[in-house]
């Protein structure tokens, strides 16, 4: 059935006709799939999140009814909270069919729903644009570098309805900056007197000019943010060419070397992607600490080092230089390092045996690190896996330490030194620690890799050798936490993360005797 295009879909189509008319037909063909993908993500939220205007949910064979406080009824398929392929093509609201997430959200009439509906329309249109620019499946040969793997991640966050929300980016800017379109981006450099900057780690000589630091700046940031604040202007110098990675604002220089995390002061998915001064202040200490912890894992976990971080005391003008994950793969031996989010494109990752081996590796390593006192935010973007030439998972690589959690009490229990840190990274709250890891690794990376509740449960059930800890017991026996991403977008006045709980696919098949 042909549906009328949303305003966002129409706007993208019109812009494409101006800047890349050759993509127009592919974009139109991709719209139906993009609508189903975003609607599937929204239905997961309506089925699982603690939304204040949902009174109750009634499950029937193959179907779910969601009863709303105003008396309305939502009807759709029985949800699979771990499904990553679209399976929701229509939802009924009081008997009327809706096939577009934005129109459904607007029709619900809930607080802040209109603004969120606009975001959902933008996410759908941008997702169709991302899919339109992909090579044919026949050309989908196994890429050789981590960067090429990252650029094959088209759909964004596997569970967030705002998986491709990029407000503030025109179609032309998405085509020249977004990783899935495989561009080369020219970073600029802003010269700032060293005395006006905070630096931790080693800032390279090649990014200094006498008494000035040269801070790498994303061209979108220079155009839309720094020129408005007067921080760029005529001071912007030519920089270097780089490939955008999955995070879009993190780039791999074409000439090689450290990856560059830039500030991008706009909201992508849910968060504004600037870099806090706190992150720069703590960067060197957190990096050294994480390296020391990873050495306790007998080579099963590597953490990319933060080489240097600098800020002009502004989250809008900050950059972080980070070790590339490829240094932890032996290229001469045929090893590859692949972001977990990209594994859906890998044929070897579709077998049950591979998923079980990967779950065993990821869970055993991350649960051991959690017991030591560090909760990693191990979602599919931060977590990478080193593969053998045959595709077997060998060890893990973790990057981006800006949002881990550190427990001084647990560190002390294991005789580990507590780093000289304060602020949001530090907590002994058991629930916060488990939510950080379980909500990113278990209901995020592993769930998305499995692709369904049945496959996820099978992979977890076969993951032998987990550490015999209270965290492992909680993982096996309790509902699994996941960020309530839609609730968070509908609660603009409430800061911080909000959470939902998902059914644990291991419920009823406890296997404590197999842990340890």
C-alpha positions, 0 to 999 in steps of 0.5 A: 500500500502506498502511504502519503509521505511525511513532511520529513520524507518529502523534505529529504526527497526534495533535497535529494533531487537537488544534491544527489538525484541519482539516489532518488529512486533508491530512497523511494524504494527504501522508505517502506523498510525504513518505516517498518524498522522505526515502527518496530522499535517504537512498538518495542517501547510501547510494549515494554517501557514504563510509560505513564499513560499505559494502564496495562498490557494484555497478551494473547496468542501472537498479539498484544493489546496496550490499554491507555489511560484515556481509554484508547487501545493499541493492538499489534503483534506479540513483541520480541524485545530482542528482534532486530529485523522489522516485524511490525508493519502495522499497529491499530489505534482504536481499530485504525491502522498506522504504518508510520511511527511518527503518525502513530505517536502524534495520534496518541496525544500524549505529553511531548508526543508531537515533538517526538513524532517529528523526531520519528519522521526524521529518523525514518527519512534519514534511515531510508537515505542511509539504506539508499546509499548502500552497495548492492548485496552482491558487492557486500564482500567482507571488508578488510579494515575495522573502518570499513566494517563500521561503515557497513552499519546502516541502521544505527541503534538497534532498538531506539526509534530515533536510530537515525535521527540527525536534526540539524543535518541537511541531506547534503551534510548527511551525504558528506559526513555520515559514515554509511555514505563512505565519505572522506571528511576534511577536519579543520584545526582551531588555534587556541593559546595553550594557556587557555586550554586544559590538556591531559595526556600527551598532545602531539607536536604536529598539533601545536604551533608555538604557544598554540594548540591546534584542536581538530574540529569537525566541519559541521561544528565549525560551520554551525556552532563555532562560527556562531560563537566566534571561536572559529572564524578566520582562525580555522586552519586546514587540517587533515582528511579522515574517514568517519566511523560509526559514531560519526563525530569520531574519525580515522585519519586517512594517513593513519594514526590516532582516531580523533573524537570531535565535539558535535554540538547537536543531538544525534539519537538522544544525546548532544554529542559535545565533549564535557570538560569533565571528560578531558579532566579525567581522560588520562587517569581513566585511561591509565586505570582501565589499562591496569584493569585490563591487564588482569584479564590475561589478554582477553580484553584490550582497552584503547588508550586515550593518548591525549585530550584537550579543551578550550574550556568549552564542550563545543571546542574539545577533542580526544585522540584515541588509540585505534583498535586495529593495533590489537589485531595481528594483521600478519596472522590474518586477524581482524577487529570488528565492531559488534554492531557490524556483526549482523553483516558477517555470514559467520556470525549467523550460526548458533555456534558462533553466537554461543562462543561470542556470548561466552567470551563477552560475558565472561570478560565483562562480568569479571571486569564488573566484579573487579569494579568496572562496569563497561558500557559495552554496547555494539559501538564501544565493544569490538571483537578480534577474529581469527582468519576463520572468524572465530572470536578470540578476544575483546577490544573496548573503546571510549571510556567516557561513560564507564562506572567505577566502584571504589568498594569493589576495587578495594576488595580485590586489592586494586588501587582506586584512581584519583577520580570523583564525579559521575564515573564513580559509584558503589551502587550495585544497581547502577553498576549492573544496569550500566553493563547489562543494559549495554552488553546483554540487552544491547550488544548480545541481544542485537547480535542474536536477533531474536529472543529465542536465539538470544536465550540459546546463546546465553544458555550455552555460555559456560564458564562464567565467573561465580559471582552475585552479578552472574546470579543476577544476570541469570535469574532477574529481569534484564534492564534496558534503557527506556529510550522512548520514555526518556525522549518523552520526559524532557524535564527528567535528566539522566537515564530511565529504565525498563525491564525485559523478560529474561530468556533464561527464566526457568532454566537456571544453570548456576552449577555451570557458572565458574 
